[in-house]
Amino acid sequence: MTRMDDLLEAATSRFRYDAGLREEIVRELRAHLEDSIAAARAEGVDEAQAEEAAVRAFGDPEEIGEKLWQANRRRLRRRAAAMAAVGVVLMPAGIVAAAWFITWLLAESIGPWHAIISIAAIAIIYFLTRRFLPKTARFGISYLRWLSTAFTKSVRIAFSNAWIWAPALAFFAVNVAEELISKWPDLIRSRSYTHIGLGIVFPSLWESAHKQLAEVGPHMPWGAASLLLYLGYLLFAKRMGTWLQSAPDVARRRARGWHIAFVVSASAGVLSVTWGLLWDWFTWNGRYNAFNSGRLLISILQPLVYVELPFVALISALFLTIVLRRLRGQALSPGGILSSALIVIGPILWLSIILLLGVIGLSGLWPFLHPAHKPFDMPLLQSFFPQALDFLRVAPAFLPVIIVSEQCGLRRACVRFGDFVWRHLWRYVAFVFLGALLLGLPQWAPGPAFDSNAATWPVLVLVTRVAIRVALQLVLTVMCFEFYLTRAGTVIPMAAEETSSQVAPDGTR
Amino acid sequence: MEFRSDLVKGSVAPIVLKLLSERERYGYEIVKLVNERTQGAFQWKEGTLYPCLHQLEADGLLSSAWREAESGKQRKYYRVTRKGRTELASRTEEWAAFSKTVTALLMGATA
């Protein structure tokens, strides 16, 4: 390592968690030093002395690094918040998307033995194609560990910035109020206490929940699901309180207030749903069974992942970006607008393309799986369109991300991401497309066919199948988002980066 | 004559704004220009210019863009924003008044 490299390393060591910004600063300082060396060389000084003189004239790298960090602190925080927001918003969306897709796929066409064979087929394809995949796609236990750490950091950073959570919270509050006001008379009349609980957690799923209730029967499974959701929320609230109170940029009193609000609301939910469950238990007509619970979970996840989401999100993002740029008096260049919007929804689009290709590929096999279906006749996709408007309710959740990414000028990261996807997309598509095709093949494997109308599946079989599916979904999801977070200019490194603090004594001047 | 660093410190930002108000420039060019115009009286530590540039950019007084220089090398050029021009006018006026007051005090005349 040369003296110049030492200096650059020391001057930018505080930027180690933002590789993109660090790279830009290093580039700028390096250009300066190279100019300085070139000027000295032009005067006849030899290379080593010229470098020495340039480094000396530059000043104390640690002092400069500290001042650079102070000057860029706001920018660092905004960039960190933006990337964390993308992760926080998209990670659950990806998990839900993958969960819905594969659950539907397996429930429609594959029995328990078939699921095992399918996973084996995907594993074989993965190991056969592994060496063709970029490094970031080579998932394993280390990626799961990294994802968990990254998610924790992301949430903490995101909640330290009011730009991110305040609009989302306001949107959520308005939804809750609207739903409760409009539905309250019905709730009281039907004594559907579990619905009250579910409505508070997922107000936008109200209509869907109501329809499913008619099919599933009593309130019991809904109550069980809402209780689980609330218990999860309570656990999340407790962790959130700890994160908030230890976050560097959140006032302690305010953090404590949010913590209390989270825990109180979650506790109220648990109490309300428990009461509803007890009520339903005594009025239940006995039609409840484990399979209904499985259908219930699918129906809860389903409305969140319509294929229209990416397109509605794209249009919303474009519209909001145009408005924001206009308000800020910035030029409305098509490239700038598109890239700003793409950084928000790029990963969703990317994931959706893969999923859609998988569906289309599989639909070619539908006549073999379901004789009543024609090839490439996709009732699944058709059934989504009437519900597309529901996503207008989801789209505003992207608003804070768009605002932050606009302020941060993350176009460079977006362009890098787009470039990378362009170069590597075919590998992913090929991998998932082949996997989806092979998922259909085990239909001929031995074992009982899965009847989605049957209500008599033993709990153990159901749990085993769900566990297998969840594992498969997690692997796919982790692969997708690990790729995005590490390649699109993430601020969260795989491990604490080692930085040299050794600077020659005479170079510190 | 070399000036004390605490005297120089307060003048860096207005000097940078002034030089960039003439036309856009990159960091190394600014340092060389200052040395040239002050005939070496201002011995800036070259690296300390960059935190100043970044701070001014964060405050919205400067904007920057990477562009290819005539030599073919990529450089980060800074330019003054509208807000920066207003700030420069304000700081120039403030500096003139400050300088006049200090001179009056040190030289014994009334301000």
HADDOCK unambig.tbl for C-alpha pairs under 7 A between the chains (distance, minus, plus):
assign (segid A and resid 28 and name CA) (segid B and resid 76 and name CA) 6.51 0.50 0.50
assign (segid A and resid 31 and name CA) (segid B and resid 75 and name CA) 6.90 0.50 0.50
assign (segid A and resid 32 and name CA) (segid B and resid 27 and name CA) 6.87 0.50 0.50
assign (segid A and resid 32 and name CA) (segid B and resid 28 and name CA) 5.37 0.50 0.50
assign (segid A and resid 57 and name CA) (segid B and resid 45 and name CA) 6.02 0.50 0.50
assign (segid A and resid 57 and name CA) (segid B and resid 46 and name CA) 6.11 0.50 0.50
assign (segid A and resid 58 and name CA) (segid B and resid 45 and name CA) 5.56 0.50 0.50
assign (segid A and resid 58 and name CA) (segid B and resid 46 and name CA) 4.57 0.50 0.50
assign (segid A and resid 58 and name CA) (segid B and resid 47 and name CA) 4.59 0.50 0.50
assign (segid A and resid 59 and name CA) (segid B and resid 45 and name CA) 5.24 0.50 0.50
assign (segid A and resid 59 and name CA) (segid B and resid 46 and name CA) 6.55 0.50 0.50
assign (segid A and resid 59 and name CA) (segid B and resid 47 and name CA) 5.73 0.50 0.50
assign (segid A and resid 64 and name CA) (segid B and resid 47 and name CA) 6.41 0.50 0.50
assign (segid A and resid 64 and name CA) (segid B and resid 48 and name CA) 5.90 0.50 0.50
assign (segid A and resid 64 and name CA) (segid B and resid 51 and name CA) 6.99 0.50 0.50
assign (segid A and resid 67 and name CA) (segid B and resid 51 and name CA) 5.52 0.50 0.50
assign (segid A and resid 68 and name CA) (segid B and resid 51 and name CA) 4.53 0.50 0.50
assign (segid A and resid 71 and name CA) (segid B and resid 51 and name CA) 5.86 0.50 0.50
assign (segid A and resid 71 and name CA) (segid B and resid 54 and name CA) 5.78 0.50 0.50
assign (segid A and resid 71 and name CA) (segid B and resid 55 and name CA) 4.57 0.50 0.50
assign (segid A and resid 72 and name CA) (segid B and resid 54 and name CA) 6.68 0.50 0.50
assign (segid A and resid 72 and name CA) (segid B and resid 55 and name CA) 6.95 0.50 0.50
